[in-house]
Amino acid sequence: MASGGRLGYTRIGFANTVKFVVILFLVFIVASLGSALYFMVKDKGQGERTVRALTVRITLSVVLFVLLMLGFYFGFITGKL
C-alpha cells in the first residue's frame, strides 16, 4: 500500500516536504544574515538591528538543527535528503 496513513502522504511526498522545509529555513537564515550585513553597514556598527538580525539567524539555525536531529531520531528522515 502506497499510502502513509490517514493523511495520505507517500514516502516520496513526505521527503519532498522535508526538503522544502529545510530549504525554506536555509533561505530565511541567509536572508537574516544579509539583513544583518545591511544593518551593520547602514548603522555603522552602532545600532542594535544587527544584533537582532544575527540573533534571529542563530535561533533559526538551532531550530533547524533540532528539527533535523528529531527527524532522524524518530525515523521521519532516513538516508539523504
N, C-alpha and C positions, 0 to 999 in steps of 0.2 A: 504494500500500500504506500503510495507516494505522499500521502497527507501527513503532516506533522502534528496532528491533534485537532482539537476543535477549532483552532484559529485558521487552519488551512495553509499553514506555512510549509513549504517544502524545504528540504535541507539547503538547496541551492538558493532559494529565495531568502532564507534567513541569513545565509552567508553574505549575500548581496546587501542586506540591510545592515549587517555588522560593518561591512566595508564602507558603506555610505556614512554611517555614524562616525567611524574613525576618521574618514576623510574630512567630514564636516568639522570635527574637533580640531584637526590639524589646520584647516583653513582659518578657524577662529583664533587659534594660537598664533599663527603667522600674522593675522590682521592685528591682533593685540600688540605683538612685537613691533609691527610697523607704526602703529599709533604711538607707542612709547618713543620710538625714534623721532617721529614728527614732533611730539610734545617736548622732547629734550632739546631739539634744535630751536623750536619756536620760543620756548620759555627760557632758553639759555641756561638750562640746568637749575633754575631757581623755583620752578613750580612743583606742585605735588601730583600733577596729572601723569607725569612719567612713572612715578612710584605706583600710582593706582593702576595704570595700564600693565605694568610688569607684575603686579600682584594678581591681576586677572589672568595673565598668561601662566603664571605659576600654578594658580588654582585649577585652570583648565587642564594643564599638563598632569597634575596629580590626579584629578578626577579621571582623565583618560587612562592613566596607568592603572588605577584601582579597578576601573571597569574592565580593562583587558585582563588583569590578573583574576578577577572574579569570573569572567567569561571562560578562561582556561580552566579554572578550578572546578566550576560546575558543568563543564563539558559543552558549553554553548559555542565555544571556539575550539576547533580541532585543526591541527596542522597549520598550513599557511593561510593567511587572509587573502 
